[in-house]
Amino acid sequence: MGAERPDGCLDRIEVRLLLEAIHARYGYDLREYVPASISRRVSAALLASGAQHLGELQHRVLRDPDLFANVLADLTVPATAMFRDPDFYRALRQRVVPLLSTYPRLKMWHAGCATGEEVFSNAILLLEEELFERTTIFATDLSRRSLEVAKQGLYDDDRIAKFSADYAASGGRASLSAYYTAAYGRVAFREQLAKKICFFQHDLVTDDVFGEMNVVFCRNVLMYFDAPLRERVVAKLARSLCPGGFLCLGKDERLPDSSMAPFEPFDGAPDALPIYRYQGDP
Ligand SMILES: C[S@@+](CC[C@H](N)C(=O)[O-])C[C@H]1O[C@@H](n2cnc3c(N)ncnc32)[C@H](O)[C@@H]1O
């Protein structure tokens, strides 16, 4: 007989078993996400599913792909916004764009784009800085459900006041309303913006990289990964950049020392902003 274990320990075991089950059944690998935050999100998924306990949730997830899609959405935190962290977009516009404008063609990748607000923000910025026509934007996420929203570019209109304020604070050159039409409580971003964006599903943990990017945005994604996974994903992002390319992280994220070798902090960025330049293999 094994010794009695405290409930917290049993919870951890059950969370681990659920993540193993998801990996074995569906191929999504969340096993190296930060334990405290994935446990919180598993609790939210349990509540939303109506299951009595994690064992029941696991049983149902294994047999019901529709329920699994809901659970995956609960586990992957699609929180995002347009012009999130206006200082970042200001630095992009004022410091990075002048360097990018020397290239005849550009490729940019939003890795973990959630429901697309960040991607449309970048598309607007590129349009205003006259780089839009020469740029291809790849926008990817683990979550198919988030990507469906992103592809439509349709957002609730009660979010637009904040989006507009952050657009203005980021140095936007017009009024955000120039880029959308509003109807029935939603705003739809102009189709012209989407014409240069390829949205597709991509898993940063299990899929390889594609193309040579001039800019990779991986903002507010690495924070969900534990340290070894973060290191592996950063190495992947480095492989996707061309020498001199930019890697942009979320405002509160930093590259760990162990991942810094092929990068240098972009000296044109204000101190608080994690924008790095890839220098090629060290
Ligand atoms: C908090 S959102 C960040 C969205 C946006 N980049 C931003 O900063 O506003 C994190 C996103 O990362 C995605 N994500 C989590 N794990 C992922 C993985 N292994 N591969 C790709 N995307 C992932 C989630 O689905 C979610 O949409």
The ligand as a Gaussian input file, in Angstrom:
#p B3LYP/6-31G(d) Opt

LIG

0 1
 C       -1.808000      35.480000     -24.132000
 S       -1.998000      35.044000     -25.826000
 C       -0.903000      36.207000     -26.598000
 C       -1.491000      36.784000     -27.857000
 C       -0.687000      37.896000     -28.523000
 N        0.605000      37.395000     -28.966000
 C       -0.518000      39.083000     -27.604000
 O        0.565000      39.290000     -27.068000
 O       -1.482000      39.829000     -27.411000
 C       -1.081000      33.507000     -25.902000
 C       -1.371000      32.704000     -27.154000
 O       -0.378000      31.697000     -27.279000
 C       -0.991000      30.566000     -27.859000
 N       -0.188000      29.369000     -27.592000
 C       -0.034000      28.695000     -26.427000
 N        0.744000      27.619000     -26.623000
 C        1.105000      27.615000     -27.922000
 C        1.885000      26.756000     -28.727000
 N        2.459000      25.668000     -28.211000
 N        2.043000      27.052000     -30.038000
 C        1.450000      28.148000     -30.570000
 N        0.686000      28.997000     -29.867000
 C        0.509000      28.742000     -28.551000
 C       -2.357000      30.517000     -27.195000
 O       -3.276000      29.731000     -27.942000
 C       -2.720000      31.997000     -27.123000
 O       -3.486000      32.365000     -28.247000

